[in-house]
Amino acid sequence: MKPTSCAVLVAAAVVASLTGASGTGTEAARAADVRALPSVNMEAVVKAAQIDPRRPDTKLTPGAKASVLLVERALRDRRLLDAKWVDGYFGTTTVAAYAKFQRSLGYKGLAANGLPGKASLAKLGAGRFKVTRAISPGGKVPLGGVVVSARTRAMLAEAKRLHGRTLKLDQGSYNPGGDPTSAGTHDGGGVIDISVKGMNAATRTAVVRALRTVGFAAWLRSPAQADWPWHIHAVAISDTDLSGQAQNQVGDYYLGLNGLAGRGKDDGPKVTIRTWEEHQRR
């Protein structure tokens, strides 16, 4: 090879190192670093954040401990959670600490409800953990004269496919103060009331079963329970826009309760409890 050719090749290598080639190497290294980080399963963490605060004991939500510990350690290191609460149990203290973290990011209202959201969880985990099985309620969309989230709309479409019946909504989500008897459950996302007009007892039960199958905590409500007409009340499990009251109802549903203030026994049809995401994977 001629000397001039060698010089050209060396110069080309130098130019490459100063431009795209070095950038590609850096990006690859960063990607490798991300892959090496431990994982936080968002589905498991959000599930624990709904159930654990409602438990009468400190039993851990199955499958959530490792992810919850990573979240709690990150909150501890930000001095938002005392070390004694880093235990894999996403109870009221951890929920309050997470809400404080959300507010530190400038979030307000539903975005600071203590349930880990996709964006806030990614920010908490920057350089510490990666987020897998992320959940998002999606945007607000109109449906039958009310407003719901895109996730809730998809769940209702699947319930219709399973049961074969179009469901009329009496009340939607994101409706603060819309119905005083709702006790704030509809203030956030993921919550709907369904009319049972024209349904017999068997049909009502079948609709509740279909809703539960696709990932709602759903119950048939009667006038004997409170000052309201017959209707079906449904809460989309793991919707990260849930109001505090709706979070409590989901937790109670997992614990076999009816979601009312008296915390009575669940009176609905028995189904295997699954989230919308778990139902989709099936």
N, C-alpha and C positions, 0 to 999 in steps of 0.2 A: 504494500500500500504506500502511496506517495505521501510525503510529509504534509502536503497541503490538505490531503483528504483526511488525515488524522486530526488536523486542526479544525476542520469543518465539523467532524463528528463530536469532538470535545465541546466545541462552541454550542452545538445543538443540544448536547446533554445539559450544559449549564443553563441554557434558555429554558429547557423543559423543566428543570428543577425549580426555576424561579417563577414558573407559570402553573400550568394545569397539573403536572405530574405530582408536585409536592402537595398540592391541594387535595388531590385524589388520595394520596397516602394518609393525609391528616383525617379526611372524612372516613376512611376505612378504619383508622385507629379509633375514632370516636364511636363508630358503629360497633366495633368490637367491645369497647368499654360499656356501652349500653347493654349489649347482650350478656355481659358478665355480671350485671347488677341483679340482685334478687328481685323476685316478682311479687307484686301485690295484686291479688285477685280482687278486682273492684266489686264483682258480684258478691263475693263472700263477705267483704268488709261492710258493704251496704246492708246486706242481710243481717249481719251481727248488730249493726247500729240501730236496726229496727226492733230486733228481738231482745237483746241483752238488757236494755233499760226496763223491760216489762217483766223480767224474770223475778220470782220470789227468792231466788238463790243466785249463786255465781257460776252456774254451769255454763260452759263455753258453747257457742254455736258451732256445731260440727263443721269441720273443714275451713274454719275462719281464723284459727289461732295464729298461724304463722304470718298471715297478712296483717292481722290486727296488731300484732307485736311490732311489725315494721312501721306502721302508721303511728303507734303510740311512742315508739322511740324517737321518731322524727319530731313529734309534738313535744316530747320531753326535752330534746336538744334545743328546741326553740323557747324553752322555759314556759311552755303553755300547759304542761301536764307534769305533776309531781311524779317522781320515780316510782313511788309505791303503787301507782295505778297502771304501770306498764306490766300488764298481766295477761293480755290476750282477750280480755273481757271488755267489750265496747259498751260499757254502761253509761249512766247519765253524766258521770264526770268526764269521760272521754268525749261524749257528744258535745258537752259544753266547751271543752278544750278545742275541739275541731271547729265549732262555731266561732270561737274567738279567733282562730287562725283564718277562717274565711273573712271575718270582719277586718283583719289586719291587711288583707289583700284589697280592701275597699268594697267588698261584697256587702249587699244589704238584702233584707227581706228573705225571700225563699232561697236566694243564693247563699245565705248564711244561716241555714236551718240546722246545721250540725250533721247532716248526712253528707258524706264525701261525694262531691261532684267530680265529673271527669276532669275539668280544668284545674280545680283546686288541688285535687289529688296528685295530678302531674306536677304541679308547682311544689307541693310538699315533698315529693319524691325526687326532685331534680338532683342528680348526682348520687342518690341514695338507693332508689329502687325504680323499677319500671312498672307501669300499670298494664295489666292484662285483663281481658274480658270486661272492657269498659262498657258502661251503661250511659245512655243519654235519653232524656224524655223527648228530644226533638223540639221543634217549634210549636207554637200555639196555632191550632187550626179550627175552623168552624165545623160543626157537625150537628145537624138537626136543630139549628137555632140556638145552640150553646157553643161554648169554647172548650176544647180539650187539647191535650198534647198529641203530637204525631204518633207517639208510642201507644197512647191510649186508644187512638183511632184504629191503629193496626190490630190491637188486641180485640176490640169490639168486632172488627171485620172477621177475625178468626172465630170468635164466639158465634157469630151469625152463620158462618160456614158449617160449624159443628152442629148447631141446633136447627138451622134453616129458617130462622125467624128474624125479621128486622126489629130492632129494639128502639123504642121511643124514649128519648132522654127527657126527664123532667128537670134535671139540673146538671150542669156540667162542672168544669174545674175553673180555677182562677176566679172565684166568685165570692170575694170577701164580703160578708154581711148580707149576702143574697137571701139566705133563709136562716133566721135566728135559731130554728130547731136543729140545725146542722152542727151547732157547737164548734164552728170553725174548721170542720173537716174539708169543706170545699174551698177554703181560702187559697190553697195551693193547687198543684196539679195532681193528675191521676185519680181523681174521685168523681164519681157520677151517681146519679139517682135515675132509676129506670122505671117507667110506668108499667103497671101490671094490669091495666084496664083490659078486659076481655080475656084474661088468662084464667084458666081453672087452676086448682091446687097442684095438679100434676105438672102442668106447663110451667108454673112458677118455679117449682123445684127443679125442673129440667133446665130452665134458663140459669138459675143459680149454679147448677152443676157445670154448665158450659162455661160460665164466667170463671168459676174456680179452676177449671181445667186449663184455661189459657193464661192464668196468672193473676187473677183478681182475688182479693179477700172479699167475698160477697155474702150478703145475708138478705133474707126476706124480712122486711120491717112491717110491723102491724100497728094499728091504732092503740092496741092494748099496751104497747111499750112506751109510747109518748104521744104528744099532740101532733101527729102526722098521719096521712093516709097510708094505705097499703102501698108499698113500693119496694124495689130492690136497691140496696145500697152496695156499691162496689168500689174498692180501693185497689189501684194497680200496685201490686207488690213491687218494691224497689224502685219506684219512680222517685228520682232524686229531688223533685220539686214538691214532695209531700209536705203539708203543714204538720206541725207538731202533733196535733190531734190525730191526723191520719196515720202518722208514723206509729202512734200508740195502738191504733186499731189493727195495723198489720202485725205488730208484735203479739197482740192478744190472739189474733187468728192463728199464728203459729203455735201458740200455747193452748189451743183448743177452747178459746173463749169467743163470746159473741160480739165483741167490739163496742159494747155499750158501757156507760159509766159504771154500772153495777158489776161489770165483769162476770156475767153469767156464763154458763156452759154454751158452747157453740151448738146452735139448733139447726144448722144447715146440712146438706148432703155431704157425705164423707168422700173426699177425693184425695189423692196424693198431692200435697202442696208443692207447687212448682212456680217459679217466676216465668215471665214471658220469655226470657232468654233460654231458660231450661226447656220450656215447651217447644220452642223453635228447634232446638238441637235434637229433639225427639222426632 
